[in-house]
């Protein structure tokens, strides 16, 4: 029953976005994936969420290998319907800047 309601809700969001040419951001929490990189199959709930989405982004943190008390955060581009998917790297590191409470994005594929 829950998946049916979720499918209906996602369908309504898709129609709203298409009809009014707007972008809707829906936050969906992934299943726990300790020790592995997140992918599109880790997104919880109905597969319709992924099917209807134009873009799917994920943020995941990994424990720093040098300093186990710290974490490194990464932005993953899991789906990008109209902008094409990145080939060299679908992963961008996010480095927190405490002075401005923002993140700097580091795309290692661009540095090559």
Buried (B, 14 or more C-beta within 10 A) or exposed (E): EEEEEBBEBBEEBBEEBEEEEEEEEEEBEBEEEEEEEBEBEBBEBBEBBBEBBBEBEBEBEEEEEEEEEEEBBBBBBBBBEEEEEEEEBBBBBBEEEEEEEEBEEEBEEEEE
